[in-house]
Amino acid sequence: MLELLELTKRFSHTPVVDRVSFIAKPSEVTGYLGPNGAGKSTTVKMLTGLLPPSDGEILYQGQNIQKDLVAYKRRLGYVPEEPHLYSYLSGREFLQLVGRLRSIPDKILTEKIDHLLQLFSLFPNRYSAIASYSKGMRQKILISAALLHNPEILVFDEAESGLDVASVLVFRSLIKALAGQGKIIIYSSHILEVVEKVCSKVVILHRGRVIADDSVEQLRVLMQLPSLESIFQQLLVQPDPESTVAEILKVMKL
């Protein structure tokens, strides 16, 4: 179990993440939603050990992750929103580098890499420099790298970005299968439709604070609304989209 307790991050004394608490359980896909600037990316950076919290703590199996970040990161797979890849390496070389840093034995690593490259339709380009890859191909490399060491926790931040339709379908099925194996999965996205399809529950963040934490089904019942989009709009007290569109069109004609 992964537990966030009163997690807070301040920049120049201003809280960007403000006393965030929620639990992500094994076999559960937790969707993490919020508008731009809500604090999602900052939370993800703390969850992945890239940024220390100002206050509060993150517990994995009851232990504060800050006490042994190296051990925690061994159990973690992460697909970031913005890919940072060594563009002069080939896709195969990059995965070899990641696998060796993860201390995966060479024989097993070679087998895993070849299989993942084939399954993600990257095998014909395995020796090409990542600089020549499309955005979708780079995203597949990042997903493969996150899966190489069979982690217990997976954090996906806008992981479908750039993927083609066929790859999206495979990826969504993969998330459900990984949850079925007892993995802890946190899925951060701006795309409500994706979260509604793949997540067991959602945590909605607004101005750094959690304003909802429940299953999509339960939120629908409690708020008597048909979709996650409707729930999201009402919770955030968003202006009517049609009114906003009408105003934009008026401005264009000035």
C-alpha positions in Angstrom: 0.0 0.0 0.0 1.2 3.5 -0.9 -0.1 6.2 1.4 0.2 10.0 1.2 -0.2 11.7 4.6 -0.7 15.5 4.8 1.8 15.9 1.9 2.8 19.5 1.4 5.2 21.2 -1.0 5.9 24.9 -0.7 7.9 27.2 -3.1 8.8 30.6 -1.7 6.5 29.9 1.3 3.5 29.3 -1.1 1.9 25.9 -0.9 1.7 24.2 -4.3 0.6 20.9 -2.8 -1.4 21.5 0.4 -1.9 18.6 2.9 -2.7 16.0 0.3 -3.8 12.6 1.7 -4.9 9.5 -0.2 -4.2 5.8 -0.4 -3.2 3.8 -3.5 -3.8 0.1 -3.0 -2.5 -3.0 -4.8 -4.7 -4.2 -7.7 -6.2 -0.7 -7.9 -5.6 2.0 -10.6 -5.8 5.4 -9.0 -6.5 8.3 -11.4 -5.0 11.6 -10.4 -6.8 14.5 -11.9 -6.8 18.3 -11.8 -6.6 21.4 -13.9 -3.3 23.0 -15.0 -1.5 24.3 -12.0 -3.4 22.1 -9.5 -0.2 20.5 -8.2 -0.4 17.1 -10.0 3.1 17.2 -11.4 4.6 18.3 -8.1 2.8 15.5 -6.3 4.1 13.0 -8.9 7.7 14.3 -8.5 7.4 13.7 -4.7 5.9 10.2 -5.3 8.8 9.3 -7.5 11.4 10.6 -5.1 12.5 13.4 -7.4 11.4 16.1 -5.0 11.4 16.1 -1.2 8.1 17.2 0.6 8.1 20.4 2.7 5.8 18.6 5.2 3.9 15.3 5.5 5.2 12.0 4.3 4.8 9.2 1.8 4.6 5.7 3.2 5.2 2.5 1.3 4.3 -0.7 3.2 4.2 1.5 6.3 7.7 3.0 5.9 8.6 6.6 5.0 10.1 6.5 1.5 12.6 9.2 2.4 14.4 6.8 4.9 15.6 4.7 2.0 14.9 6.3 -1.4 17.2 3.9 -3.2 15.3 0.8 -2.0 11.9 2.5 -2.8 13.0 3.5 -6.3 14.0 -0.2 -7.0 10.3 -1.0 -6.6 9.1 1.9 -8.8 8.5 2.3 -12.5 7.8 5.8 -13.8 6.7 7.2 -17.2 7.1 11.0 -17.0 5.0 13.6 -18.8 8.1 15.0 -20.5 10.5 12.4 -21.9 14.2 12.8 -21.2 16.0 10.3 -23.4 19.6 10.0 -24.6 18.8 10.8 -28.3 22.2 9.6 -29.5 21.5 6.0 -28.2 19.4 3.5 -30.1 16.2 2.3 -28.4 17.9 -1.0 -27.6 21.0 0.7 -26.1 18.8 2.9 -23.9 16.9 -0.1 -22.6 20.2 -1.9 -22.0 21.4 1.1 -20.0 18.3 1.2 -17.9 18.3 -2.6 -17.3 22.0 -2.6 -16.2 21.3 0.3 -13.8 18.5 -1.8 -12.5 21.0 -4.7 -12.1 19.1 -7.1 -14.4 21.3 -10.0 -15.5 22.4 -9.6 -19.1 20.8 -12.8 -20.4 17.4 -12.0 -18.9 17.8 -8.3 -19.9 18.4 -9.2 -23.6 15.4 -11.5 -23.6 13.1 -8.8 -22.0 14.3 -6.1 -24.3 13.8 -8.1 -27.5 10.3 -9.2 -26.4 9.2 -5.7 -25.4 10.6 -4.1 -28.6 8.7 -6.7 -30.7 5.5 -6.3 -28.7 5.6 -2.5 -29.0 6.4 -2.7 -32.8 9.9 -1.2 -32.3 12.0 -4.2 -33.2 12.7 -3.0 -36.8 14.0 0.3 -35.4 16.0 -1.2 -32.5 19.4 0.0 -33.8 18.2 3.4 -34.9 19.1 6.5 -32.9 16.3 7.7 -30.6 16.7 11.1 -32.3 15.0 9.6 -35.4 12.1 8.2 -33.4 8.6 9.8 -33.5 7.0 11.0 -30.3 4.9 7.8 -30.1 8.0 5.6 -30.5 9.8 7.5 -27.8 6.8 7.0 -25.5 6.9 3.3 -26.1 10.6 3.2 -25.1 9.7 5.0 -21.9 6.9 2.6 -21.1 9.2 -0.4 -21.8 11.9 1.1 -19.6 9.4 1.4 -16.7 8.3 -2.2 -17.1 11.8 -3.8 -17.4 12.4 -4.6 -13.7 8.8 -5.8 -13.0 8.1 -3.0 -10.4 5.6 -3.2 -7.6 4.5 0.5 -8.1 3.9 2.2 -11.5 3.4 5.9 -11.9 2.1 7.0 -15.3 2.0 10.8 -16.1 0.2 11.4 -19.4 1.6 8.1 -20.6 -0.7 7.9 -23.7 0.8 11.1 -25.2 1.8 10.4 -28.8 0.6 6.8 -28.9 -1.3 5.6 -32.0 -4.8 4.1 -31.6 -3.6 0.5 -31.6 -0.9 1.2 -29.0 -3.4 3.0 -26.8 -5.7 0.0 -26.8 -2.8 -2.3 -25.9 -1.6 0.1 -23.2 -5.1 0.4 -21.6 -5.4 -3.4 -21.5 -1.9 -3.6 -20.1 -2.8 -1.3 -17.2 -5.8 -3.5 -16.3 -3.6 -6.6 -16.5 -0.9 -5.1 -14.3 -3.5 -4.1 -11.7 -4.8 -7.7 -11.9 -1.3 -8.9 -10.9 -1.5 -6.8 -7.7 0.5 -3.8 -8.8 -0.1 -0.3 -7.3 -0.8 2.0 -10.2 -1.2 5.8 -10.2 -2.3 7.3 -13.5 -2.1 11.1 -13.8 -3.9 12.6 -16.8 -5.7 15.6 -18.2 -7.9 13.3 -20.4 -11.0 12.5 -18.4 -12.2 9.9 -20.8 -9.0 7.9 -20.3 -9.2 8.0 -16.5 -12.8 7.0 -16.6 -12.0 3.9 -18.7 -8.9 2.6 -16.9 -9.1 3.8 -13.3 -10.7 2.1 -10.3 -10.9 5.3 -8.4 -10.1 9.0 -8.8 -8.4 11.6 -6.7 -9.2 15.2 -7.9 -6.9 18.0 -7.0 -7.8 21.7 -7.1 -5.5 24.5 -6.0 -3.2 22.0 -4.3 -5.9 20.3 -2.3 -7.9 17.1 -2.7 -11.5 17.8 -3.3 -12.7 14.3 -4.2 -11.4 10.8 -3.5 -13.6 7.9 -4.5 -14.6 5.4 -7.3 -16.0 7.0 -10.4 -19.2 5.0 -9.8 -19.6 6.2 -6.3 -19.0 9.8 -7.4 -21.7 9.5 -10.0 -24.2 8.2 -7.4 -23.3 10.8 -4.8 -23.4 13.7 -7.2 -26.2 12.3 -9.4 -24.2 13.1 -12.5 -23.7 10.8 -15.6 -20.0 11.2 -16.3 -16.6 12.0 -14.8 -16.5 15.1 -17.1 -19.7 16.4 -15.5 -18.4 15.6 -12.0 -15.1 17.3 -12.7 -16.8 20.5 -14.1 -19.1 20.8 -11.1 -16.5 20.1 -8.4 -14.2 22.8 -9.9 -17.0 25.2 -10.4 -15.9 25.7 -14.0 -17.7 28.2 -16.3 -20.1 26.8 -18.8 -18.0 25.7 -21.8 -20.5 27.0 -24.3 -20.5 30.4 -22.8 -16.7 30.5 -22.8 -16.7 29.5 -26.5 -19.2 32.2 -27.4 -17.0 34.8 -25.6 -13.8 33.6 -27.4 -15.6 33.9 -30.8 -16.7 37.5 -29.9 -13.1 38.4 -29.1 -11.9 37.0 -32.4 -14.3 39.3 -34.2 -13.2 42.5 -32.5 
